[in-house]
């Protein structure tokens, strides 16, 4: 389930109890490189956070499933899909 507000109280709109947040997943692949990216974005206030994983930097994301959204925990999505719709 997606969060109600941006993490760490980063919404610039005061006294807001919920934001229309959306997650987006993309996966890029070439001969020897795979990149997974997740974006959390507020459709109103412009807040945006992106997290990416590269297969050539696995030491930075050990124990993390790059196919699972770090924001709403959705998994097994097709690239370009918005799990929050």
C-alpha positions in Angstrom: 0.0 0.0 0.0 1.4 3.4 -0.9 2.1 5.9 1.8 -0.3 8.7 2.6 2.3 11.4 2.6 5.9 11.8 1.3 8.4 10.2 3.6 10.2 12.4 6.2 7.5 15.1 6.1 8.8 16.5 2.8 5.4 17.7 1.4 5.7 21.6 1.0 2.0 22.0 1.7 1.3 22.5 5.4 -1.4 20.7 7.4 -1.9 18.1 4.7 -2.9 14.7 5.9 -2.7 12.9 2.6 -1.1 13.4 -0.8 -2.1 11.9 -4.2 1.1 9.9 -4.4 2.0 7.6 -7.2 4.7 5.0 -7.7 6.3 4.2 -11.1 8.5 1.3 -12.0 11.0 1.1 -14.9 13.6 -1.6 -15.9 16.4 -1.0 -18.4 18.6 -3.8 -19.7 21.6 -4.0 -22.0 24.1 -6.8 -22.7 25.8 -6.6 -19.2 23.8 -4.0 -17.3 20.4 -4.0 -15.6 18.9 -1.0 -13.9 15.7 -1.0 -11.9 14.2 2.4 -11.0 11.3 3.3 -8.7 9.8 6.8 -8.4 7.4 8.2 -5.8 5.7 11.4 -6.9 3.0 13.6 -5.5 0.5 14.7 -8.3 -0.2 18.0 -6.4 2.8 19.4 -4.7 5.6 18.2 -7.0 7.4 16.1 -4.4 9.4 13.4 -6.1 11.8 10.7 -4.9 13.6 8.2 -7.1 15.5 5.0 -6.0 17.5 3.0 -8.5 19.4 -0.3 -8.4 22.2 -1.4 -10.8 23.4 -5.0 -11.1 27.0 -3.7 -11.2 26.6 -2.1 -7.8 25.0 -5.0 -5.8 27.0 -4.2 -2.7 24.8 -1.1 -2.2 21.5 -3.0 -2.2 22.2 -6.3 -0.6 19.1 -7.8 0.9 16.8 -5.6 -1.2 14.5 -7.0 -4.0 14.9 -4.6 -6.9 11.6 -5.9 -8.3 9.7 -4.7 -5.3 8.6 -1.1 -4.9 10.5 0.4 -1.9 7.5 2.8 -1.3 4.3 0.7 -1.6 5.8 -2.8 -1.6 4.1 -3.8 -4.8 6.1 -6.4 -6.9 6.1 -8.4 -10.1 5.1 -5.3 -12.2 5.7 -4.7 -15.9 8.1 -1.7 -16.6 6.3 1.6 -17.0 3.4 0.4 -14.8 2.0 2.5 -12.0 1.1 0.1 -9.2 -1.0 2.7 -7.4 -3.6 3.0 -10.1 
